[in-house]
């Protein structure tokens, strides 16, 4: 007849083997799910980027036209452009320093 310690050692070995198999199975399941989540996130980011690029491409002519208008206005009125620049710089500085 086997001693009690030998039986418990055999039982523990079986439990460890079963837990090792279960852990390997869980690792595979997590890897599959992680891969799927990664692919879904990558696809969503690509779709968002494509949408944004399309919108910017459509808006570029109007943005360039507005940029030329602003540039012409700044050349015609340099003092006003400097004043607006200083105001914007002050607003940015106040926002940066107010967060601290």
Order of alpha helices (4+ residues) and beta strands (2+ residues): alpha-alpha
